[in-house]
Amino acid sequence: MTESNGSEVPALPDRTEDMPDWEKRFRAPRVSLPDWAEDAPDRSVFVSNATGTYELYAWDRATGEQRQVTDRPNGTTDGVLSPDGEWIWWFDDKDGDEFGVWRRQRFSGGEDELAAPGLDPSYPAGLALGRDGRTAVVGRSTDEDGTTIHLARTGEAPVELYRHRESAGVGDLSHDGSLIAVEHTEHGDAMHSALRVLRPDGTTVAELDDTEGGTRELGLEVLGFAPVAGDTRLLVGHQRRGRWEPMVWDVATGEETDLALELPGDVSAEWYPDGTGLLIAHGFEARGELFRYDLSERRLVEIPTPRGAVSGATVRPDGSVEYLWSSAAEPPAVRSTAGGVVLDPPGMKSPGSVPVEDVWVEGPGGRIHALVQKPAGASGPLPTVFDIHGGPTWHDSDSFAAGPAAWVDHGYAVVRVNYRGSTGYGRAWTDALKHRVGLIELEDIAAVRAWAVGSGLADPARLILTGGSWGGYLTLLGLGTQPDAWALGIAAVPVADYVTAYHDEMEALKAMDRTLLGGTPEEVPDRFEASSPITYVDRVKAPVYISAGVNDPRCPIRQIENYVKRLESRGAVHEVYRYDAGHGSLVVDERIKQVRLELDFADRHLPPAK
């Protein structure tokens, strides 16, 4: 990777001869949006697949020097640069199981060391680093303890500040280290957090709770303390007008400043480095745009970006904005409002793909937004892949995605559905999943399927249902509840047996499932049964392909094996691929292998065109 005047780190070998475009998209070097140190802005960290595995890299902007920080067989993406720019913290788990400890390495290099001695391995629940170079606030989650939050200072034993059985996490640490913001769900609603601000001694400074004890479904999120010494303003996301919007909360006085931006979609924000303004990120109908909001003038000014998706943005000390942009047709790039590309990886360049078409379909719960891609010049009816996103609190956007592009290259139309539960379409749409989990999303997918067939786009005999994580769950559930609708199913890291998944998954996901379904499997057995793919496994007619990480803490392997055994017992056509990683892989070759297996499965099992 290079900046315009920088130096390189090793790129992937350039093996482009006879390599298909779909594989080039996976192999082409990628970089994330660089994270820079607040008190040493020439120092940055970013994630790249430069060596064929996604790892952390350090970048000295003053000299252009870049170096690889982590080097693990299954990759590393979870890392934080300390505000003074001296340390890079990274999370060390075992083969993708997400259970581990924080380690740190000096920005200049050297041996890794345990970052917070005295804290046992856990699932991470947030991290905030102090500007003094020796203070950290570390969130942990375990099945035994629930969530605990600790103050860790170099040379001292960690001190526990917070403990609760329900999920929680570290939000931020104030500029002077005197205030700690925590997101918590003590009221029992894991989808809607409340906020608490603590002192380093664990005493409470302020509380903000829009849930009214869990009786009102409104959430809050920490966006960050003002980056100014002695400033007690906290930027907060709220849902009081039916979508995510920012406000400023002075935790010392209790004053709330409502920004009332009047943008139609979900809005997030971060501070400008001098605390006088906010960088506004607006997501609406699968696309993103940026604005600057001047707090004194209360004025919103657009920051021009191309039409597409903005996946992240940050303000540099000189006021320029760096952002990660892509569209379905154009590969991602880290751009700057100062001009040009911030990081330009060497080696092969990713081929583009085809743009998306926006489709709106009337569904049982309102208008459904779907994104459609098809081979250039192709006319229907086409074999069609319904590629279902994970989450469920996520959404598909007009962003570059190598997976859907691979299907298009092979002659398929691809339909991606932002079903109820997806973000970006208002709080009511996201929160619609309660109790009839999975079944509601599939109603929306069925409505879009009917449009795809009725419009002439899709061949009704050649429809593939696929997805990963929650999308994999919906795939298996859809094959059982809509057995005549799909020619085959391809599920990656899915929930297959909801009850067993609940008992085996990480603690934070247990809390989410209790919120979605209204209790535990013992308390609401009928709901878990109705929403579990294994309930309907004997109705599955289509060939099924499943891939699973054997170390996955989110969709654990045992519940997948239960489902596979049921398929085996009735001689159902199925194939299973197990790999040594967690909830997906960070290794490029492994990702390519999985896509190749999926394409091959479809080629062998999809009926020929009539």
Secondary structure, 3 states (H helix, E strand, C coil): CECCCCCCCCCCCCCCCCCCHHHHHHHCCCECCCEEECCEEEEEEEEECCCCECEEEEEECCCCCEEECCCCCCCCCCEEECCCCCEEEEEEECCCCCCEEEEEEECCCCCCEECCCCCCCEEEEEEEECCCCCEEEEEEEECCCEEEEEEEECCCCCEEEEEECCCEEEEEECCCCCCEEEEECCCCCCCCCEEEEECCCCCEEEEECCCCCCCCCCCEEEEEECCCCCCCEEEEEECCCCCCEEEEEECCCCCEEECCCCCCCEEEEEECCCCCEEEEEEEECCEEEEEEEECCCCEEEEECCCCCEEEEEEECCCCCEEEEEECCCCCCEEEECCCCEEEECCCCCCCCCCCCEEEEEEECCEEEEEEEECCCCCCCCEEEEEEECCCCCCCCCCCCCHHHHHHHHCCCEEEEEECCCCCCCCHHHHHHHCCCCCHHHHHHHHHHHHHHHHCCCEEEEEEEEEEECHHHHHHHHHHHHCCCCCCEEEEECCCCCHHHHHHHCCHHHHHHHHHHHCCCCCCCHHHHHHCCHHHHHHHCCCCEEEEEECCCCCCCHHHHHHHHHHHHHCCCCEEEEEECCCCCCCEHHHHHHHHHHHHHHHHHHCCCCC
